Amino acid sequence: MNVLRIVVLVTSAIIDLMIIYNFTAVVRGFIYTTRRRRTVDPDKIALEEYPMLSIIVPAHNEAGVIRPTVLSLLNQDYPRDRYELIVVDDNSSDGTGDILKEMLAEFPDRNFRVLTTDENTGGTGKSRVLNMAVKHAVGSVISVFDADNTPESGNLRLLVYALLEDDKIAAVSGKFRTRNKKETLLTRLVDMETLLAQAIAQAGHWASFKAGVLPGTNFVIRRSVLEEVGGWDETALTEDTEISFRILQKNYLIRFIPEAVTWEQEPAHLRPWLRQRNRWARGNMTLMLKNIPNLFRRRPIRFKIIVMFMVTMYLFLFTCVLISDTMFFGHIFGFLHIDIANRTVGLIYHYSWPVQILAYFIMTIMAVWQEKEERTLLSILLLPVLLFGYGRLWMIVIICALARMINDAIHHRKASWDKTDHPAEN
């Protein structure tokens, strides 16, 4: 059999399987989200007893966004005497510390503290800041928000309520939305991407397997579990996924609830987006490679599902899409000859790509249109741009991330943390 014929069959089969898996996850996530919105009234949820809650916000050079974040967290619908806010001014040089000092004076009657690090004690990444802040926290429940987040007022009450419903639940995450989605074309595409990603990896996995992974923001975690797993790994580039893996290996649950919403600022321009996604890709691929051996050991099934999902997305799907695109354009421009006269190959060549694209469009619409304000003609028109433009940028990100990982390994360099800049919004 012709080698290219085999390649067409194998790559199409793998892509088809991943499309089916993701499509099923989106459908199940859609049902789960719709059911909760019909049966859960966020305004009527209240706890009999409110555990002490400590909110931690790492802030390194966040002068443009820190004030609205602090205000939104101080205005949470949670008893004031039952939560504290700890903001860590992590070796900032842009006036973040001055803004926080002003806010401390503005709210002297609130349980609000600012911790400060310098060039010797901070500025090396989010994990170190979180571990330091936990030592100063008094809550039995810990919550983390990024410095560009403005959670809705009932957010923490909903997260804590969901956490306490079952002792096996170690942590609960909510949904994050793009606050500046109208700023540029890129932020509109990021908005659609994050909705699709959460529909698959958060809502879909929880609905299907009671499995999940913590995002970097908008979550609560039991302090006892945090201490049991040893806190955050200070060498990890994606500290949220890394700690999630250790929690899942302890056979705890990481729950997702869509009604707890925070709004965050996304990169509005290509360079900061590339830097952020490159860090994510390097961090996740490092974790993937580290945990592949655990797939063959006795580990909880939920943990294995999440690891396999990461392996298929970063390894199999990426490779197959890259090969598929190369063959498609190679055949179009004449430097590759695919035997489409063969009945099987011809059917796949002519019908597999259109079916895959249609399935992608349908599941993206299902994910995006869960939000009423996203049900617009513009969302439909952006679907091809999301798949053929934005999606292919991810290919560049992964290739660059692999190159950097290989280069770091050759020169025995530690992976470096690239912070996402958050400018002030108009």
GUDO-377350 format. One record per residue (C-alpha): residue number from 1; residue in three letters; chain; x, y, z. Coordinates in pm, whole numbers, padded with zeros to 5 digits. Layout:
BEGIN
num | residu | chaine | xx | yy | zz
NUM | Ala | A | X | Y | Z
...
REM end
This chain:
BEGIN
num | residu | chaine | xx | yy | zz
1 | Met | A | 00000 | 00000 | 00000
2 | Asn | A | 00126 | 00348 | -00087
3 | Val | A | 00283 | 00524 | 00213
4 | Leu | A | 00086 | 00845 | 00159
5 | Arg | A | -00233 | 00639 | 00143
6 | Ile | A | -00156 | 00492 | 00485
7 | Val | A | -00074 | 00837 | 00623
8 | Val | A | -00408 | 00973 | 00497
9 | Leu | A | -00599 | 00689 | 00659
10 | Val | A | -00419 | 00705 | 00994
11 | Thr | A | -00418 | 01083 | 01037
12 | Ser | A | -00783 | 01112 | 00935
13 | Ala | A | -00880 | 00835 | 01177
14 | Ile | A | -00702 | 01000 | 01471
15 | Ile | A | -00848 | 01343 | 01395
16 | Asp | A | -01193 | 01188 | 01355
17 | Leu | A | -01164 | 01014 | 01693
18 | Met | A | -01058 | 01337 | 01864
19 | Ile | A | -01341 | 01530 | 01697
20 | Ile | A | -01590 | 01265 | 01816
21 | Tyr | A | -01447 | 01278 | 02170
22 | Asn | A | -01455 | 01657 | 02188
23 | Phe | A | -01797 | 01675 | 02024
24 | Thr | A | -01936 | 01431 | 02282
25 | Ala | A | -01776 | 01631 | 02564
26 | Val | A | -01928 | 01956 | 02437
27 | Val | A | -02275 | 01796 | 02412
28 | Arg | A | -02254 | 01653 | 02763
29 | Gly | A | -02115 | 01982 | 02893
30 | Phe | A | -02395 | 02171 | 02721
31 | Ile | A | -02656 | 01947 | 02886
32 | Tyr | A | -02487 | 01983 | 03225
33 | Thr | A | -02466 | 02362 | 03200
34 | Thr | A | -02823 | 02399 | 03073
35 | Arg | A | -02958 | 02176 | 03348
36 | Arg | A | -02777 | 02372 | 03619
37 | Arg | A | -02904 | 02702 | 03482
38 | Arg | A | -03258 | 02568 | 03493
39 | Thr | A | -03238 | 02409 | 03839
40 | Val | A | -02988 | 02623 | 04032
41 | Asp | A | -03089 | 02970 | 04145
42 | Pro | A | -02761 | 03140 | 04245
43 | Asp | A | -02945 | 03406 | 04448
44 | Lys | A | -03106 | 03142 | 04673
45 | Ile | A | -02791 | 02948 | 04754
46 | Ala | A | -02677 | 03008 | 05110
47 | Leu | A | -02461 | 02819 | 05357
48 | Glu | A | -02573 | 02729 | 05708
49 | Glu | A | -02221 | 02801 | 05827
50 | Tyr | A | -01963 | 02995 | 05632
51 | Pro | A | -01608 | 02858 | 05663
52 | Met | A | -01326 | 03106 | 05697
53 | Leu | A | -01205 | 03188 | 05346
54 | Ser | A | -00870 | 03333 | 05243
55 | Ile | A | -00849 | 03493 | 04898
56 | Ile | A | -00500 | 03524 | 04751
57 | Val | A | -00416 | 03756 | 04460
58 | Pro | A | -00058 | 03751 | 04324
59 | Ala | A | 00026 | 04089 | 04169
60 | His | A | 00350 | 04160 | 03985
61 | Asn | A | 00337 | 04495 | 03801
62 | Glu | A | -00042 | 04505 | 03783
63 | Ala | A | -00105 | 04877 | 03828
64 | Gly | A | -00338 | 04883 | 03528
65 | Val | A | -00585 | 04629 | 03665
66 | Ile | A | -00537 | 04576 | 04039
67 | Arg | A | -00788 | 04832 | 04167
68 | Pro | A | -01102 | 04688 | 04001
69 | Thr | A | -00989 | 04340 | 04105
70 | Val | A | -00959 | 04437 | 04471
71 | Leu | A | -01292 | 04621 | 04461
72 | Ser | A | -01473 | 04322 | 04314
73 | Leu | A | -01328 | 04091 | 04579
74 | Leu | A | -01412 | 04327 | 04865
75 | Asn | A | -01769 | 04343 | 04735
76 | Gln | A | -01835 | 03970 | 04744
77 | Asp | A | -02166 | 03839 | 04874
78 | Tyr | A | -01995 | 03653 | 05157
79 | Pro | A | -02002 | 03750 | 05527
80 | Arg | A | -01733 | 04012 | 05578
81 | Asp | A | -01609 | 03859 | 05898
82 | Arg | A | -01568 | 03519 | 05732
83 | Tyr | A | -01319 | 03605 | 05461
84 | Glu | A | -00989 | 03784 | 05418
85 | Leu | A | -00822 | 03927 | 05112
86 | Ile | A | -00445 | 03891 | 05076
87 | Val | A | -00284 | 04069 | 04782
88 | Val | A | 00085 | 04000 | 04726
89 | Asp | A | 00272 | 04293 | 04574
90 | Asp | A | 00536 | 04072 | 04414
91 | Asn | A | 00842 | 04287 | 04354
92 | Ser | A | 00645 | 04538 | 04147
93 | Ser | A | 00809 | 04844 | 03996
94 | Asp | A | 00512 | 05010 | 03823
95 | Gly | A | 00316 | 05166 | 04108
96 | Thr | A | 00115 | 04857 | 04207
97 | Gly | A | 00234 | 04897 | 04565
98 | Asp | A | 00122 | 05263 | 04581
99 | Ile | A | -00226 | 05173 | 04457
100 | Leu | A | -00255 | 04898 | 04717
101 | Lys | A | -00143 | 05133 | 04995
102 | Glu | A | -00414 | 05379 | 04891
103 | Met | A | -00672 | 05103 | 04896
104 | Leu | A | -00563 | 04986 | 05239
105 | Ala | A | -00626 | 05339 | 05367
106 | Glu | A | -00957 | 05348 | 05179
107 | Phe | A | -01084 | 05028 | 05345
108 | Pro | A | -00940 | 05030 | 05698
109 | Asp | A | -01234 | 04831 | 05840
110 | Arg | A | -01195 | 04535 | 05604
111 | Asn | A | -00996 | 04217 | 05650
112 | Phe | A | -00759 | 04318 | 05373
113 | Arg | A | -00382 | 04278 | 05381
114 | Val | A | -00094 | 04341 | 05144
115 | Leu | A | 00220 | 04131 | 05151
116 | Thr | A | 00529 | 04262 | 04974
117 | Thr | A | 00825 | 04080 | 04826
118 | Asp | A | 01150 | 04218 | 04688
119 | Glu | A | 01401 | 04101 | 04429
120 | Asn | A | 01537 | 03843 | 04673
121 | Thr | A | 01208 | 03698 | 04798
122 | Gly | A | 00982 | 03730 | 04493
123 | Gly | A | 00950 | 03792 | 04123
124 | Thr | A | 01017 | 03428 | 04030
125 | Gly | A | 00668 | 03309 | 03945
126 | Lys | A | 00317 | 03263 | 04074
127 | Ser | A | 00369 | 02938 | 04266
128 | Arg | A | 00623 | 03085 | 04506
129 | Val | A | 00392 | 03377 | 04582
130 | Leu | A | 00098 | 03146 | 04649
131 | Asn | A | 00299 | 02923 | 04884
132 | Met | A | 00422 | 03227 | 05074
133 | Ala | A | 00073 | 03376 | 05105
134 | Val | A | -00082 | 03051 | 05231
135 | Lys | A | 00155 | 03064 | 05530
136 | His | A | -00003 | 03398 | 05626
137 | Ala | A | -00361 | 03292 | 05550
138 | Val | A | -00600 | 03185 | 05826
139 | Gly | A | -00882 | 03030 | 05622
140 | Ser | A | -00974 | 02663 | 05603
141 | Val | A | -01062 | 02732 | 05241
142 | Ile | A | -00818 | 02901 | 05004
143 | Ser | A | -00923 | 03090 | 04692
144 | Val | A | -00699 | 03221 | 04414
145 | Phe | A | -00767 | 03498 | 04163
146 | Asp | A | -00536 | 03651 | 03908
147 | Ala | A | -00480 | 04025 | 03933
148 | Asp | A | -00683 | 04098 | 03619
149 | Asn | A | -01002 | 03926 | 03743
150 | Thr | A | -01331 | 04086 | 03844
151 | Pro | A | -01555 | 03807 | 03977
152 | Glu | A | -01930 | 03857 | 04000
153 | Ser | A | -02061 | 03932 | 04348
154 | Gly | A | -02199 | 03587 | 04431
155 | Asn | A | -01895 | 03405 | 04302
156 | Leu | A | -01727 | 03298 | 04626
157 | Arg | A | -02050 | 03196 | 04795
158 | Leu | A | -02132 | 02966 | 04502
159 | Leu | A | -01783 | 02813 | 04488
160 | Val | A | -01769 | 02742 | 04861
161 | Tyr | A | -02122 | 02598 | 04864
162 | Ala | A | -02030 | 02356 | 04585
163 | Leu | A | -01708 | 02262 | 04766
164 | Leu | A | -01885 | 02165 | 05087
165 | Glu | A | -02146 | 01944 | 04920
166 | Asp | A | -01913 | 01642 | 04923
167 | Asp | A | -01602 | 01562 | 05128
168 | Lys | A | -01442 | 01401 | 04823
169 | Ile | A | -01443 | 01736 | 04644
170 | Ala | A | -01100 | 01893 | 04694
171 | Ala | A | -01155 | 02203 | 04484
172 | Val | A | -01416 | 02382 | 04276
173 | Ser | A | -01358 | 02608 | 03979
174 | Gly | A | -01595 | 02846 | 03806
175 | Lys | A | -01621 | 02989 | 03460
176 | Phe | A | -01403 | 03270 | 03328
177 | Arg | A | -01513 | 03512 | 03062
178 | Thr | A | -01326 | 03768 | 02851
179 | Arg | A | -01380 | 04119 | 02986
180 | Asn | A | -01215 | 04300 | 02695
181 | Lys | A | -01349 | 04081 | 02414
182 | Lys | A | -01452 | 04385 | 02204
183 | Glu | A | -01105 | 04540 | 02212
184 | Thr | A | -00952 | 04364 | 01908
185 | Leu | A | -01018 | 04077 | 01671
186 | Leu | A | -00776 | 03870 | 01876
187 | Thr | A | -00971 | 03915 | 02200
188 | Arg | A | -01293 | 03816 | 02023
189 | Leu | A | -01125 | 03497 | 01906
190 | Val | A | -00978 | 03431 | 02251
191 | Asp | A | -01326 | 03472 | 02396
192 | Met | A | -01460 | 03202 | 02163
193 | Glu | A | -01159 | 02978 | 02228
194 | Thr | A | -01196 | 02994 | 02607
195 | Leu | A | -01567 | 02914 | 02587
196 | Leu | A | -01495 | 02609 | 02371
197 | Ala | A | -01204 | 02497 | 02588
198 | Gln | A | -01414 | 02520 | 02905
199 | Ala | A | -01703 | 02338 | 02738
200 | Ile | A | -01470 | 02044 | 02666
201 | Ala | A | -01213 | 02034 | 02945
202 | Gln | A | -01426 | 02165 | 03231
203 | Ala | A | -01801 | 02113 | 03179
204 | Gly | A | -01760 | 01814 | 02947
205 | His | A | -01511 | 01626 | 03162
206 | Trp | A | -01705 | 01691 | 03480
207 | Ala | A | -02033 | 01581 | 03324
208 | Ser | A | -01875 | 01269 | 03171
209 | Phe | A | -01620 | 01152 | 03427
210 | Lys | A | -01647 | 01374 | 03736
211 | Ala | A | -01297 | 01486 | 03640
212 | Gly | A | -01148 | 01830 | 03599
213 | Val | A | -00840 | 02049 | 03612
214 | Leu | A | -00806 | 02375 | 03803
215 | Pro | A | -00763 | 02694 | 03601
216 | Gly | A | -00515 | 02949 | 03729
217 | Thr | A | -00793 | 03164 | 03871
218 | Asn | A | -01148 | 03160 | 04007
219 | Phe | A | -01132 | 02853 | 04226
220 | Val | A | -01147 | 02743 | 04589
221 | Ile | A | -00954 | 02457 | 04744
222 | Arg | A | -00961 | 02295 | 05086
223 | Arg | A | -00657 | 02398 | 05286
224 | Ser | A | -00625 | 02043 | 05420
225 | Val | A | -00592 | 01904 | 05065
226 | Leu | A | -00350 | 02180 | 04968
227 | Glu | A | -00128 | 02086 | 05261
228 | Glu | A | -00167 | 01715 | 05187
229 | Val | A | -00027 | 01754 | 04835
230 | Gly | A | 00249 | 01990 | 04950
231 | Gly | A | 00134 | 02319 | 04800
232 | Trp | A | 00222 | 02453 | 04458
233 | Asp | A | 00526 | 02334 | 04264
234 | Glu | A | 00754 | 02638 | 04234
235 | Thr | A | 00928 | 02497 | 03925
236 | Ala | A | 00607 | 02447 | 03724
237 | Leu | A | 00516 | 02683 | 03439
238 | Thr | A | 00150 | 02580 | 03461
239 | Glu | A | 00108 | 02552 | 03835
240 | Asp | A | -00268 | 02503 | 03806
241 | Thr | A | -00247 | 02188 | 03593
242 | Glu | A | 00046 | 02052 | 03791
243 | Ile | A | -00129 | 02072 | 04127
244 | Ser | A | -00446 | 01934 | 03967
245 | Phe | A | -00257 | 01620 | 03866
246 | Arg | A | -00138 | 01564 | 04223
247 | Ile | A | -00489 | 01621 | 04359
248 | Leu | A | -00639 | 01374 | 04111
249 | Gln | A | -00376 | 01114 | 04201
250 | Lys | A | -00505 | 01135 | 04559
251 | Asn | A | -00846 | 01035 | 04416
252 | Tyr | A | -01010 | 01365 | 04507
253 | Leu | A | -01260 | 01541 | 04283
254 | Ile | A | -01210 | 01876 | 04111
255 | Arg | A | -01555 | 02013 | 04036
256 | Phe | A | -01670 | 02270 | 03782
257 | Ile | A | -01975 | 02494 | 03821
258 | Pro | A | -02067 | 02732 | 03537
259 | Glu | A | -02267 | 02978 | 03748
260 | Ala | A | -01961 | 03111 | 03936
261 | Val | A | -01828 | 03362 | 03684
262 | Thr | A | -01526 | 03586 | 03678
263 | Trp | A | -01428 | 03832 | 03405
264 | Glu | A | -01065 | 03856 | 03305
265 | Gln | A | -00849 | 04058 | 03071
266 | Glu | A | -00704 | 03865 | 02776
267 | Pro | A | -00404 | 03966 | 02561
268 | Ala | A | -00524 | 04211 | 02296
269 | His | A | -00218 | 04184 | 02071
270 | Leu | A | -00026 | 03900 | 01916
271 | Arg | A | 00310 | 03927 | 02095
272 | Pro | A | 00178 | 03896 | 02455
273 | Trp | A | -00064 | 03626 | 02340
274 | Leu | A | 00222 | 03426 | 02190
275 | Arg | A | 00429 | 03460 | 02507
276 | Gln | A | 00140 | 03350 | 02728
277 | Arg | A | 00042 | 03054 | 02511
278 | Asn | A | 00405 | 02951 | 02469
279 | Arg | A | 00437 | 02926 | 02848
280 | Trp | A | 00115 | 02727 | 02868
281 | Ala | A | 00231 | 02490 | 02594
282 | Arg | A | 00574 | 02436 | 02752
283 | Gly | A | 00424 | 02382 | 03095
284 | Asn | A | 00156 | 02140 | 02977
285 | Met | A | 00389 | 01942 | 02750
286 | Thr | A | 00642 | 01909 | 03033
287 | Leu | A | 00367 | 01774 | 03260
288 | Met | A | 00244 | 01544 | 02983
289 | Leu | A | 00588 | 01390 | 02933
290 | Lys | A | 00640 | 01358 | 03308
291 | Asn | A | 00309 | 01178 | 03359
292 | Ile | A | 00295 | 00945 | 03058
293 | Pro | A | 00458 | 00665 | 03268
294 | Asn | A | 00172 | 00702 | 03520
295 | Leu | A | -00070 | 00581 | 03253
296 | Phe | A | 00081 | 00234 | 03302
297 | Arg | A | 00074 | 00241 | 03681
298 | Arg | A | -00206 | 00207 | 03931
299 | Arg | A | -00361 | 00552 | 03935
300 | Pro | A | -00721 | 00678 | 03961
301 | Ile | A | -00907 | 00655 | 03630
302 | Arg | A | -00997 | 01027 | 03636
303 | Phe | A | -00630 | 01117 | 03650
304 | Lys | A | -00554 | 00890 | 03355
305 | Ile | A | -00838 | 01040 | 03151
306 | Ile | A | -00700 | 01391 | 03197
307 | Val | A | -00344 | 01283 | 03115
308 | Met | A | -00460 | 01096 | 02805
309 | Phe | A | -00661 | 01398 | 02694
310 | Met | A | -00349 | 01612 | 02719
311 | Val | A | -00141 | 01350 | 02533
312 | Thr | A | -00391 | 01327 | 02249
313 | Met | A | -00429 | 01705 | 02217
314 | Tyr | A | -00061 | 01802 | 02233
315 | Leu | A | 00093 | 01495 | 02071
316 | Phe | A | -00145 | 01304 | 01846
317 | Leu | A | -00385 | 01576 | 01734
318 | Phe | A | -00111 | 01834 | 01678
319 | Thr | A | 00100 | 01590 | 01476
320 | Cys | A | -00194 | 01467 | 01268
321 | Val | A | -00325 | 01815 | 01191
322 | Leu | A | 00024 | 01926 | 01090
323 | Ile | A | 00060 | 01624 | 00860
324 | Ser | A | -00293 | 01665 | 00727
325 | Asp | A | -00241 | 02031 | 00641
326 | Thr | A | 00092 | 01953 | 00474
327 | Met | A | -00065 | 01681 | 00260
328 | Phe | A | -00363 | 01895 | 00168
329 | Phe | A | -00156 | 02189 | 00047
330 | Gly | A | 00102 | 01955 | -00103
331 | His | A | -00164 | 01791 | -00313
332 | Ile | A | -00320 | 02124 | -00410
333 | Phe | A | 00014 | 02273 | -00522
334 | Gly | A | 00141 | 01954 | -00681
335 | Phe | A | 00448 | 01859 | -00475
336 | Leu | A | 00271 | 01557 | -00317
337 | His | A | 00064 | 01301 | -00502
338 | Ile | A | -00217 | 01140 | -00306
339 | Asp | A | -00382 | 00844 | -00476
340 | Ile | A | -00739 | 00973 | -00462
341 | Ala | A | -00829 | 00726 | -00737
342 | Asn | A | -00831 | 00465 | -00462
343 | Arg | A | -01191 | 00445 | -00342
344 | Thr | A | -01119 | 00454 | 00033
345 | Val | A | -00858 | 00729 | 00012
346 | Gly | A | -01073 | 00928 | -00228
347 | Leu | A | -01373 | 00916 | 00005
348 | Ile | A | -01163 | 01026 | 00301
349 | Tyr | A | -00988 | 01298 | 00102
350 | His | A | -01311 | 01445 | -00034
351 | Tyr | A | -01539 | 01400 | 00268
352 | Ser | A | -01330 | 01368 | 00586
353 | Trp | A | -01207 | 01728 | 00592
354 | Pro | A | -01553 | 01883 | 00531
355 | Val | A | -01712 | 01661 | 00796
356 | Gln | A | -01441 | 01746 | 01049
357 | Ile | A | -01483 | 02118 | 00979
358 | Leu | A | -01862 | 02095 | 01010
359 | Ala | A | -01833 | 01908 | 01342
360 | Tyr | A | -01590 | 02171 | 01471
361 | Phe | A | -01825 | 02453 | 01373
362 | Ile | A | -02124 | 02284 | 01540
363 | Met | A | -01949 | 02219 | 01871
364 | Thr | A | -01803 | 02571 | 01875
365 | Ile | A | -02148 | 02718 | 01820
366 | Met | A | -02285 | 02500 | 02102
367 | Ala | A | -02010 | 02620 | 02336
368 | Val | A | -02030 | 02987 | 02243
369 | Trp | A | -02407 | 03018 | 02225
370 | Gln | A | -02450 | 02906 | 02585
371 | Glu | A | -02390 | 03274 | 02659
372 | Lys | A | -02680 | 03493 | 02541
373 | Glu | A | -02465 | 03789 | 02449
374 | Glu | A | -02259 | 03566 | 02216
375 | Arg | A | -02559 | 03467 | 02001
376 | Thr | A | -02476 | 03702 | 01717
377 | Leu | A | -02407 | 03687 | 01346
378 | Leu | A | -02050 | 03795 | 01421
379 | Ser | A | -01990 | 03473 | 01617
380 | Ile | A | -02094 | 03273 | 01311
381 | Leu | A | -01878 | 03478 | 01077
382 | Leu | A | -01574 | 03435 | 01301
383 | Leu | A | -01590 | 03054 | 01298
384 | Pro | A | -01369 | 03014 | 00986
385 | Val | A | -01122 | 03267 | 01127
386 | Leu | A | -01113 | 03077 | 01456
387 | Leu | A | -01040 | 02744 | 01288
388 | Phe | A | -00819 | 02837 | 00993
389 | Gly | A | -00647 | 03145 | 01137
390 | Tyr | A | -00641 | 03140 | 01515
391 | Gly | A | -00624 | 02761 | 01534
392 | Arg | A | -00320 | 02754 | 01309
393 | Leu | A | -00148 | 03008 | 01533
394 | Trp | A | -00159 | 02738 | 01798
395 | Met | A | 00045 | 02517 | 01564
396 | Ile | A | 00315 | 02785 | 01560
397 | Val | A | 00295 | 02813 | 01940
398 | Ile | A | 00350 | 02441 | 01990
399 | Ile | A | 00637 | 02423 | 01742
400 | Cys | A | 00808 | 02720 | 01910
401 | Ala | A | 00745 | 02572 | 02254
402 | Leu | A | 00900 | 02240 | 02150
403 | Ala | A | 01202 | 02420 | 02007
404 | Arg | A | 01249 | 02617 | 02328
405 | Met | A | 01213 | 02304 | 02542
406 | Ile | A | 01476 | 02124 | 02334
407 | Asn | A | 01709 | 02423 | 02348
408 | Asp | A | 01666 | 02452 | 02726
409 | Ala | A | 01741 | 02081 | 02764
410 | Ile | A | 02055 | 02103 | 02549
411 | His | A | 02189 | 02398 | 02745
412 | His | A | 02066 | 02264 | 03082
413 | Arg | A | 01854 | 02573 | 03147
414 | Lys | A | 01559 | 02583 | 03380
415 | Ala | A | 01226 | 02676 | 03226
416 | Ser | A | 01162 | 03048 | 03275
417 | Trp | A | 00835 | 03215 | 03370
418 | Asp | A | 00695 | 03465 | 03118
419 | Lys | A | 00442 | 03692 | 03284
420 | Thr | A | 00142 | 03822 | 03089
421 | Asp | A | 00123 | 04202 | 03093
422 | His | A | -00214 | 04358 | 03184
423 | Pro | A | -00243 | 04718 | 03063
424 | Ala | A | -00508 | 04956 | 03193
425 | Glu | A | -00839 | 04938 | 03008
426 | Asn | A | -01023 | 05236 | 02866
REM end
